[in-house]
Amino acid sequence: MNFKRITESESNYHHLEKMSVEEILTNINKEDKRVAIAVEEKIKAIEKLVEDILPRLQKGGRIFYLGAGTSGRLGIVDASECPPTFGVPQGLFIGIIAGGDSAIRKAVEFAEDNPEQGWEDLNEHNLTENDTVIGIAASGTTPYVINALIECNKKNILTACITCNEGSPLAEVSKHPIEIICGPEFVTGSTRMKSGTAQKLVLNMISTALMIKFGRVKGNRMIDMQLSNNKLIDRGVKMVMEATGLNEKDSIQLLKKHGSVRKAIEYKPQ
């Protein structure tokens, strides 16, 4: 395979330590601007994945994000934010990281190099053919992720990947390869930078598009969000006021009574 790791290519910038702070920040920002353009070029691939996941989701399927290091952490962030944002149950989106939960905060040495552990970690969740597994790896060469997707394919579980190299081993074993080519990192090989940003953008697009089509957004409002702090309660009150025409006091009472924005705005007095 003719495979080149663009993510490991030498930075386009040299002698970073000699730059002023302004130069460092300006050049990082210059590189970051490339990311959204790279993502835009892959919208059709992301669209196909979302459309393939949606009927599985409607049949009770789940979405698993599987990765190591920064990639694994980004999957966990997206998965953990879906329940409070869209009011879906814990376990609809599941983030799994090589090395287990301790790896969220502290790197676990060589965890990503174990080709068997990814599938073992997934297998604890009793996967079905309605589930989807999205492997996240900037390099596209992470054994922990690659072998897990191979096993998923054998069992007819939908697979996808988000990677920042073209023609990688991970893309080869993914039914929906999403390859966001951002170019070399500002600091050579530091894929927590542009590659991580690209992965975050794609994860946002996948989960948000799915939740909108799954009926978890009305208009442009998160009407199923969890009312877990005062800021969100205030936001909920405003949504009830806008939807019902009630004043603030009555909207607060209605929201307290029903405990959710959706129930409050869909309430029909007898």
C-alpha positions in Angstrom: 0.0 0.0 0.0 1.3 3.4 -1.0 0.5 5.2 2.3 2.0 8.4 3.6 1.3 9.8 7.0 0.6 13.4 6.3 -0.1 13.8 10.0 3.6 13.0 10.7 4.9 15.3 7.9 7.3 18.1 8.9 5.6 21.4 9.9 5.6 24.1 7.3 7.0 26.4 10.0 10.5 26.3 11.3 12.4 27.6 14.4 9.1 28.0 16.3 11.0 28.9 19.5 12.3 32.0 17.7 8.9 33.3 16.9 7.2 36.0 18.9 4.0 35.1 20.7 2.0 37.0 18.1 3.7 35.0 15.3 3.0 31.7 17.0 -0.7 32.5 17.5 -1.1 34.0 14.0 0.4 31.0 12.4 -1.6 28.5 14.5 -4.8 30.4 13.5 -3.7 30.4 9.8 -3.4 26.6 9.9 -6.7 26.2 11.8 -8.5 28.0 9.0 -7.6 25.1 6.7 -9.5 22.6 8.9 -13.1 23.8 8.1 -12.3 23.8 4.4 -10.9 20.2 4.6 -14.1 19.1 6.4 -16.3 20.8 3.8 -14.7 18.7 1.1 -16.0 15.5 2.9 -19.6 16.6 3.5 -21.0 14.0 1.1 -19.1 11.2 2.9 -20.4 12.4 6.2 -23.9 12.6 4.8 -23.8 9.0 3.6 -22.8 7.9 7.0 -25.5 9.8 8.8 -28.1 8.4 6.4 -26.9 4.9 7.0 -26.9 5.2 10.7 -30.4 6.8 11.1 -32.5 3.8 10.3 -30.4 1.7 12.6 -30.9 4.3 15.3 -34.6 4.2 14.8 -34.5 0.5 15.4 -32.8 0.9 18.8 -29.2 0.9 17.6 -26.4 2.7 19.4 -23.4 4.7 18.2 -20.0 3.8 19.5 -16.9 6.0 19.3 -13.7 4.1 19.6 -10.2 5.7 19.8 -7.0 6.2 21.6 -5.4 9.3 23.1 -6.8 12.6 21.9 -9.1 10.8 19.4 -10.6 8.6 22.1 -11.1 11.6 24.4 -12.9 13.5 21.7 -15.3 10.6 21.2 -16.0 10.5 24.9 -16.7 14.3 24.9 -19.2 14.1 22.1 -20.9 11.0 23.5 -21.1 12.5 27.0 -22.7 15.7 25.7 -25.6 14.1 23.8 -27.8 13.2 26.8 -27.8 16.6 28.4 -28.1 18.4 25.0 -30.8 16.2 23.4 -32.4 14.4 26.3 -31.4 11.0 25.0 -30.7 8.2 27.4 -27.2 7.4 28.6 -25.8 4.6 26.4 -27.2 5.8 23.1 -23.8 7.3 22.3 -20.9 5.5 23.9 -17.3 6.6 23.9 -14.6 4.0 24.4 -10.9 4.9 24.9 -7.8 2.6 24.8 -6.6 2.1 28.3 -10.0 2.6 29.9 -11.4 5.5 31.8 -8.1 6.3 33.5 -6.8 7.2 30.0 -9.2 10.1 29.7 -7.0 12.1 32.0 -3.6 10.4 31.8 -1.9 8.6 28.9 -1.8 4.8 29.2 1.4 3.6 27.6 1.1 1.3 24.6 -2.7 0.9 25.1 -3.4 1.8 21.5 -0.9 -0.9 20.2 -3.0 -3.8 21.5 -4.9 -5.2 18.5 -7.2 -7.4 20.5 -8.3 -5.0 23.2 -10.5 -2.7 21.1 -12.9 -5.6 20.2 -12.8 -6.9 23.8 -13.9 -3.5 25.0 -16.7 -3.2 22.5 -17.8 -6.7 23.1 -18.7 -5.9 26.7 -21.6 -3.9 25.3 -23.3 -6.8 23.5 -23.3 -5.2 20.1 -26.1 -5.9 17.5 -26.5 -5.3 13.8 -28.3 -2.1 14.6 -25.3 -0.6 16.2 -22.6 1.6 14.6 -18.9 1.7 15.5 -16.9 4.8 14.4 -13.2 4.4 14.8 -11.4 7.7 15.4 -7.6 7.8 14.7 -5.8 10.8 13.2 -3.0 8.5 11.9 -5.4 5.8 10.7 -2.9 3.2 11.9 -4.0 2.5 15.5 -4.2 -1.3 16.0 -6.6 -1.0 18.9 -9.2 0.6 16.5 -8.4 -1.2 13.2 -8.8 -4.7 14.5 -12.0 -3.8 16.3 -13.5 -2.6 13.1 -12.4 -5.8 11.3 -14.3 -7.8 13.9 -17.4 -5.6 13.6 -17.4 -6.1 9.8 -17.4 -9.9 10.3 -20.6 -9.5 12.4 -22.4 -7.1 10.0 -22.1 -4.1 12.4 -21.9 -0.8 10.5 -18.3 0.7 10.6 -16.9 4.1 9.9 -13.8 6.1 10.7 -12.6 9.6 11.1 -8.9 9.9 10.1 -6.6 12.6 8.8 -4.5 10.6 6.5 -5.6 9.4 3.0 -5.6 5.7 2.2 -4.8 4.5 5.7 -5.2 0.9 7.0 -8.2 2.2 9.1 -10.0 3.6 6.1 -9.4 0.3 4.3 -11.5 -1.6 6.9 -14.2 1.0 7.3 -17.5 0.9 5.4 -17.7 4.7 5.7 -14.2 6.2 5.7 -14.1 9.9 6.4 -10.7 11.2 5.7 -10.1 14.9 6.6 -6.8 15.9 5.1 -5.6 19.0 7.0 -1.9 18.9 6.1 1.1 18.9 8.5 0.6 20.1 12.0 2.0 23.4 13.2 4.1 21.5 15.7 5.2 18.4 13.7 3.1 15.4 14.6 1.0 17.1 17.2 -2.3 15.7 16.1 -4.2 17.2 19.1 -4.1 20.4 17.0 -5.6 20.5 13.5 -6.4 16.8 13.3 -8.1 17.0 16.7 -10.1 20.0 15.6 -11.1 18.2 12.4 -12.3 15.2 14.3 -14.3 17.3 16.7 -16.0 19.2 13.9 -17.0 15.9 12.2 -18.3 14.4 15.5 -20.4 17.5 16.0 -21.9 17.1 12.5 -22.6 13.4 12.9 -24.3 13.6 16.3 -26.2 16.9 15.7 -27.5 15.8 12.3 -28.6 12.5 13.8 -30.4 14.1 16.7 -32.2 16.6 14.5 -33.4 13.9 12.2 -34.3 11.8 15.2 -36.7 14.5 16.3 -34.7 15.9 19.2 -34.7 19.5 17.9 -37.8 21.7 17.2 -37.2 24.6 15.0 -33.7 25.4 16.1 -34.3 24.7 19.8 -33.0 21.9 22.1 -36.4 21.2 23.5 -35.3 17.9 25.1 -32.3 19.3 26.9 -31.9 18.4 30.5 -32.7 21.2 32.9 -29.6 20.6 35.0 -28.6 24.2 36.0 -30.0 27.7 36.2 -28.7 28.8 32.8 -30.5 25.9 31.1 -33.7 26.5 33.2 -33.7 30.2 32.1 -33.2 29.0 28.5 -36.1 26.6 28.9 -38.3 29.3 30.2 -37.6 31.5 27.2 -38.4 28.6 24.9 -41.7 28.0 26.6 -42.6 31.8 26.4 -41.8 31.9 22.7 -43.7 28.7 21.9 -46.8 29.4 24.0 -47.1 33.2 24.3 -47.3 32.9 28.1 -45.6 35.4 30.4 -42.5 34.5 32.3 -44.3 33.6 35.5 -46.7 31.2 33.9 -43.9 29.7 31.7 -41.9 29.0 34.9 -44.8 27.3 36.5 -45.6 25.3 33.4 -41.9 24.2 33.1 -41.8 23.2 36.8 -45.0 21.2 36.4 -43.8 19.2 33.4 -40.1 19.1 34.0 -39.2 19.4 30.3 -39.5 22.0 27.6 -41.1 19.6 25.2 -43.8 18.5 27.6 -44.5 22.1 28.6 -44.9 23.4 25.0 -47.0 20.4 23.9 -49.3 20.6 27.0 -52.9 21.0 26.0 -55.1 22.3 28.9 -58.3 20.3 29.3 
